[in-house]
Amino acid sequence: MTVIVNNTTSEKKIEEIIQKIKTQNPQKGLRKHFGALKREIDGLEYQKKIRNEWD
């Protein structure tokens, strides 16, 4: 299922979509899609590396 949410989508509509998804498949939640990306490299080290490529 694909849901497109843009800046004009109301908060109420988003909550309705989330509830609909939860009732369709209760084992799969949306929490796994929120938060920071898990990477092997530290965020600060990555920024320094990228910025040094410009020099």
Stockholm file with secondary structure:
# STOCKHOLM 1.0

chainA/1-55         MTVIVNNTTSEKKIEEIIQKIKTQNPQKGLRKHFGALKREIDGLEYQKKIRNEWD
#=GR chainA/1-55 SS CCCCCCTTSCHHHHHHHHHHHHHHCTTCCSGGGSSCCCCSSCHHHHHHHHHHTTC
#=GC SS_cons        CCCCCCTTSCHHHHHHHHHHHHHHCTTCCSGGGSSCCCCSSCHHHHHHHHHHTTC
//
